[in-house]
Amino acid sequence: MRPFVLLAAAAALTVFGLAGCGEPEQVVFYEQGKYHGKPDQRPWENAPPAYGSAKWTKGDEASWEQEVKRRTLGQNEYVRIVH
């Protein structure tokens, strides 16, 4: 009787332990032809993050583009290296 209980407990732990290892299905659900997720926004309509040095005016496309250009130049190794 005791080996049966231990075997059943081990099987239950294996089944429940492996249940948490799977990845859930990541599918977009459409109902009646419409997407019911978060609506998209233009990037410049978001506020700048509270951290970092990103500074643009919310809703101003030109200031957002200027910030993107500044950030891109900061990642360019040719500009950062002193000749």
ABEGO torsion letter per residue (X at the ends): XAAAAAAAAAAAAAAAAAAAABBBBBBBBBBGGBBABBBBBBAAABBBBABEABBBBBGBAAAAAAAAAAAAAAABAAAABBX
